[in-house]
């Protein structure tokens, strides 16, 4: 089983080709360009670098959110197009679950945290004990204070990972139970998305390109502002 995975949920665009227990190749770029300019050229160069063709891939994977609304749409659209054109299956992976897969093979309670702005973070909780992460919480958008309260019921130390990990560590470190992940394991990785997707392929939990959808957790800002204006008029 060999799949191409894309990660476009944040500022960095990343592509990886993975197989069981092995990263054949991974590449990423944070150059200030839009993911629509970078992710497919990245994937093309990566496939050439590992001497693989699109036709010989068994499927595709992509992070489906939460994250940047535009970034997610670009990555998902790219995978939809590739999979549809080649008649391949897809696997969508929660961005937060993908972050937990950074710790595959280690033993931690892992709390992915992404800055959702507007005073909130996207977060979840996973137990990693030498193998695949086991989900403990569903993905959610909550305040840091709400996250602090939820973590009080968790036994032992909790490893914070994600682009909001430093923000959360600064706010929660007084509790004495949170750890800040090292930079090499802190951010989204297409390789981790790929490993999560391999588990889905093995379990037969793939989807068709048409079924691959983003999971934003919140409405886009424009829609939230529209609802707020309409609520103000009614008030």
FENUR-V100697 format. One record per backbone hydrogen bond with DSSP energy under -1.0 kcal/mol. CO is the residue of the C=O (numbers start at 0). NH is the residue of the N-H. If there is no record, write none. Layout:
co,nh
CO,NH
CO,NH
//
This chain:
co,nh
1,57
2,17
3,60
4,15
5,62
6,13
8,67
12,28
13,6
14,26
15,4
16,23
16,24
17,2
18,21
21,18
24,16
26,14
28,12
33,36
34,38
37,41
38,42
39,43
40,44
41,45
42,46
43,47
44,48
45,49
46,51
53,56
58,3
59,90
60,5
61,92
63,214
64,94
67,71
68,72
69,73
70,74
71,75
72,76
73,77
74,78
75,79
76,80
77,81
78,82
79,83
80,84
81,85
82,86
82,87
88,59
89,206
90,61
92,63
93,97
94,98
95,99
96,100
98,101
99,102
100,103
102,105
105,129
107,127
108,158
109,125
110,160
112,163
113,121
116,119
119,115
120,141
121,113
122,139
124,135
124,136
125,109
126,133
127,107
133,126
139,122
141,120
142,146
143,147
144,148
145,149
146,150
149,152
150,153
157,178
158,110
159,180
160,112
161,164
163,167
164,168
165,169
166,170
167,171
168,172
171,174
172,175
176,157
178,159
181,184
182,185
185,161
188,192
189,193
190,194
191,195
192,196
193,197
194,198
195,199
196,200
197,201
198,202
199,204
200,203
206,89
219,223
220,224
221,225
222,226
223,227
224,228
225,229
226,230
227,231
228,232
229,233
230,234
//
